[in-house]
């Protein structure tokens, strides 16, 4: 199964509570933190919500 590497590139300060919670559910807490998640519809939905805060690469 394909994997996605997700990196937090912008701060979570001052963002909507829902967006902060989404970032934390992906395992992103600080700028520069990275996580590897499976490429599935649930992960894609989370990425779509906070796409302005992160960068995504496929593995």
MDAnalysis code that builds the backbone (N, CA, C; Angstrom):
import MDAnalysis as mda
import numpy as np

u = mda.Universe.empty(177, n_residues=59, atom_resindex=np.repeat(np.arange(59), 3), trajectory=True)
u.add_TopologyAttr("name", ["N", "CA", "C"] * 59)
u.add_TopologyAttr("resid", np.arange(1, 60))
u.add_TopologyAttr("resname", ["UNK", "UNK", "UNK", "UNK", "UNK", "UNK", "UNK", "UNK", "UNK", "UNK", "UNK", "UNK", "UNK", "UNK", "UNK", "UNK", "UNK", "UNK", "UNK", "UNK", "UNK", "UNK", "UNK", "UNK", "UNK", "UNK", "UNK", "UNK", "UNK", "UNK", "UNK", "UNK", "UNK", "UNK", "UNK", "UNK", "UNK", "UNK", "UNK", "UNK", "UNK", "UNK", "UNK", "UNK", "UNK", "UNK", "UNK", "UNK", "UNK", "UNK", "UNK", "UNK", "UNK", "UNK", "UNK", "UNK", "UNK", "UNK", "UNK"])
u.atoms.positions = np.array([
    [0.848, -1.188, 0.000],
    [0.000, 0.000, 0.000],
    [0.889, 1.246, 0.000],
    [0.452, 2.255, -0.704],
    [1.203, 3.507, -0.796],
    [1.198, 4.238, 0.544],
    [2.263, 4.994, 0.767],
    [2.411, 5.768, 1.990],
    [2.575, 7.237, 1.636],
    [2.149, 8.113, 2.520],
    [2.292, 9.554, 2.345],
    [3.147, 10.115, 3.470],
    [4.157, 10.894, 3.115],
    [4.971, 11.591, 4.116],
    [4.411, 12.997, 4.232],
    [3.980, 13.353, 5.437],
    [3.328, 14.636, 5.688],
    [4.202, 15.450, 6.628],
    [4.474, 16.705, 6.253],
    [5.323, 17.578, 7.057],
    [4.578, 18.870, 7.363],
    [4.598, 19.284, 8.623],
    [3.979, 20.545, 9.041],
    [4.939, 21.684, 8.722],
    [4.525, 22.614, 7.856],
    [5.412, 23.695, 7.433],
    [4.977, 25.068, 7.941],
    [3.769, 25.180, 8.479],
    [3.295, 26.440, 9.043],
    [2.804, 26.203, 10.468],
    [2.821, 27.254, 11.263],
    [2.445, 27.181, 12.668],
    [0.953, 26.904, 12.849],
    [0.639, 26.262, 13.959],
    [-0.753, 26.012, 14.324],
    [-1.340, 27.130, 15.175],
    [-0.517, 28.101, 15.572],
    [-1.006, 29.216, 16.384],
    [-2.054, 30.018, 15.638],
    [-3.163, 30.288, 16.298],
    [-4.211, 31.113, 15.726],
    [-5.092, 30.409, 14.714],
    [-4.937, 29.106, 14.545],
    [-5.757, 28.346, 13.590],
    [-7.048, 27.888, 14.259],
    [-7.986, 27.464, 13.441],
    [-9.241, 26.936, 13.965],
    [-8.988, 25.688, 14.809],
    [-9.785, 25.512, 15.835],
    [-9.637, 24.369, 16.730],
    [-9.724, 23.062, 15.945],
    [-10.630, 23.011, 14.987],
    [-10.807, 21.805, 14.180],
    [-9.543, 21.495, 13.371],
    [-8.881, 22.529, 12.863],
    [-7.668, 22.329, 12.082],
    [-6.512, 21.872, 12.969],
    [-6.425, 22.424, 14.177],
    [-5.399, 21.986, 15.129],
    [-5.602, 20.517, 15.486],
    [-6.846, 20.136, 15.727],
    [-7.155, 18.756, 16.089],
    [-6.823, 17.800, 14.948],
    [-7.070, 18.230, 13.725],
    [-6.756, 17.401, 12.565],
    [-5.258, 17.193, 12.443],
    [-4.486, 18.261, 12.625],
    [-3.025, 18.153, 12.563],
    [-2.524, 17.208, 13.648],
    [-3.059, 17.326, 14.844],
    [-2.621, 16.461, 15.934],
    [-3.014, 15.008, 15.682],
    [-4.161, 14.783, 15.052],
    [-4.574, 13.410, 14.754],
    [-3.651, 12.759, 13.728],
    [-2.983, 13.585, 12.918],
    [-1.995, 13.069, 11.968],
    [-0.621, 12.912, 12.614],
    [-0.472, 13.350, 13.863],
    [0.798, 13.231, 14.555],
    [1.707, 14.427, 14.376],
    [1.143, 15.575, 13.957],
    [1.927, 16.786, 13.720],
    [1.708, 17.756, 14.871],
    [2.792, 18.097, 15.580],
    [2.657, 18.970, 16.737],
    [3.504, 20.232, 16.636],
    [4.677, 20.136, 16.023],
    [5.566, 21.289, 15.893],
    [5.913, 21.499, 14.426],
    [6.308, 22.716, 14.077],
    [6.759, 22.992, 12.723],
    [7.953, 22.095, 12.427],
    [7.933, 21.473, 11.271],
    [9.023, 20.588, 10.872],
    [8.799, 19.137, 11.229],
    [7.785, 18.846, 12.038],
    [7.532, 17.449, 12.381],
    [6.963, 16.725, 11.162],
    [7.355, 15.469, 11.026],
    [6.921, 14.653, 9.891],
    [6.289, 13.372, 10.398],
    [5.408, 12.832, 9.579],
    [4.786, 11.554, 9.881],
    [4.526, 10.828, 8.569],
    [4.461, 9.515, 8.639],
    [4.142, 8.693, 7.474],
    [2.794, 8.056, 7.740],
    [1.859, 8.280, 6.827],
    [0.494, 7.775, 6.981],
    [0.121, 6.951, 5.753],
    [-0.808, 6.013, 5.899],
    [-1.262, 5.244, 4.735],
    [-2.075, 6.132, 3.789],
    [-1.991, 5.827, 2.514],
    [-2.737, 6.580, 1.508],
    [-4.134, 5.973, 1.385],
    [-5.085, 6.540, 2.124],
    [-6.468, 6.069, 2.071],
    [-7.402, 7.276, 2.115],
    [-8.693, 7.079, 1.879],
    [-9.622, 8.218, 1.847],
    [-9.681, 9.017, 3.148],
    [-9.508, 8.368, 4.295],
    [-9.542, 9.084, 5.569],
    [-8.369, 10.047, 5.691],
    [-7.188, 9.580, 5.338],
    [-5.999, 10.433, 5.398],
    [-6.099, 11.549, 4.374],
    [-6.563, 11.240, 3.180],
    [-6.715, 12.261, 2.139],
    [-7.680, 13.359, 2.570],
    [-8.746, 13.002, 3.286],
    [-9.694, 13.992, 3.779],
    [-9.061, 14.925, 4.799],
    [-8.229, 14.367, 5.687],
    [-7.529, 15.191, 6.677],
    [-6.551, 16.133, 5.990],
    [-5.843, 15.608, 4.991],
    [-4.882, 16.424, 4.243],
    [-5.595, 17.574, 3.541],
    [-6.738, 17.295, 2.956],
    [-7.490, 18.329, 2.237],
    [-7.904, 19.469, 3.166],
    [-8.262, 19.138, 4.403],
    [-8.713, 20.145, 5.365],
    [-7.588, 21.104, 5.757],
    [-6.377, 20.592, 5.935],
    [-5.275, 21.439, 6.403],
    [-4.166, 21.565, 5.359],
    [-4.513, 21.506, 4.086],
    [-3.516, 21.525, 3.014],
    [-2.674, 22.798, 2.998],
    [-3.170, 23.896, 3.563],
    [-2.428, 25.153, 3.585],
    [-1.357, 25.174, 4.682],
    [-1.337, 24.165, 5.548],
    [-0.370, 24.105, 6.645],
    [0.727, 23.065, 6.428],
    [0.555, 22.185, 5.451],
    [1.435, 21.025, 5.320],
    [2.005, 20.872, 3.921],
    [3.018, 20.019, 3.810],
    [3.497, 19.570, 2.503],
    [3.411, 18.044, 2.505],
    [3.054, 17.475, 1.357],
    [2.834, 16.036, 1.257],
    [3.661, 15.477, 0.110],
    [4.348, 14.358, 0.370],
    [5.062, 13.646, -0.688],
    [4.676, 12.180, -0.609],
    [4.634, 11.528, -1.759],
    [4.298, 10.106, -1.801],
    [5.572, 9.288, -1.693],
    [5.473, 8.158, -1.027],
    [6.619, 7.245, -0.896],
    [6.372, 5.995, -1.685],
])
